[in-house]
């Protein structure tokens, strides 16, 4: 059985990861990224990559899964921003 801290962490990871799905879907559907900053998206993507590395170093699967998933979405958004400026 999960502890309360693991449950809270898992819920937080689910919320912060899932919020990027509608953003990525909207950009794919509309092919418009005018409201996004390349610099901000790049820094965010780097931060998520570092969080992923941190999770791997600690062998913490909730951190790893949440951040690798968010990293994939963030990279997709960054790629679309570069493709559809």
C-alpha positions in Angstrom: 0.0 0.0 0.0 1.2 3.5 -0.9 2.1 6.0 1.9 0.4 9.4 1.9 3.6 11.0 0.7 3.7 8.7 -2.4 0.0 9.3 -3.0 0.4 13.0 -2.9 3.5 12.9 -5.1 1.7 10.7 -7.6 -1.3 13.0 -7.7 0.9 16.0 -8.1 2.9 14.3 -10.9 -0.4 13.3 -12.7 -1.7 16.9 -12.5 1.5 18.6 -13.7 2.1 16.1 -16.5 -1.5 15.9 -17.8 -1.9 19.7 -18.1 0.5 19.6 -21.1 -1.6 17.1 -23.1 -4.3 19.7 -24.1 -1.6 22.2 -25.0 0.3 19.8 -27.3 -3.0 18.7 -28.9 -4.1 22.3 -29.5 -0.8 23.2 -31.1 -0.9 20.0 -33.3 -4.5 20.8 -34.3 -4.1 24.5 -35.0 -0.4 24.6 -36.1 0.0 27.9 -34.3 2.4 28.7 -31.5 2.4 32.5 -31.5 1.8 32.7 -27.8 4.8 30.6 -26.8 8.3 31.9 -26.0 11.1 29.7 -27.5 13.3 30.7 -24.6 10.8 29.9 -21.9 9.9 26.6 -23.5 13.6 25.7 -23.9 14.4 26.5 -20.3 11.3 24.6 -19.1 12.3 21.6 -21.2 15.9 21.7 -19.8 14.5 21.8 -16.3 12.3 18.8 -16.9 15.2 16.9 -18.4 17.2 17.7 -15.3 14.4 16.6 -13.0 14.3 13.3 -15.0 18.1 12.9 -14.5 17.6 13.6 -10.8 14.9 10.9 -10.6 17.2 8.4 -12.3 20.0 9.3 -9.9 17.7 8.7 -6.9 16.0 5.7 -8.5 12.6 7.3 -7.8 10.1 6.0 -10.3 7.4 8.5 -9.6 9.8 11.4 -10.4 11.2 9.5 -13.4 7.8 8.6 -15.0 6.3 12.0 -14.4 9.2 13.9 -15.8 10.0 11.7 -18.7 6.4 11.9 -19.8 6.4 15.7 -19.4 9.8 15.9 -21.2 8.3 14.1 -24.2 5.3 16.5 -24.3 7.6 19.5 -23.8 10.0 18.4 -26.5 7.0 17.9 -28.8 5.8 21.5 -28.1 9.2 22.9 -28.5 9.7 21.1 -31.8 6.3 22.4 -33.0 7.2 25.9 -31.9 10.4 25.7 -34.0 8.4 24.3 -36.9 5.4 26.7 -36.7 6.8 30.0 -35.5 
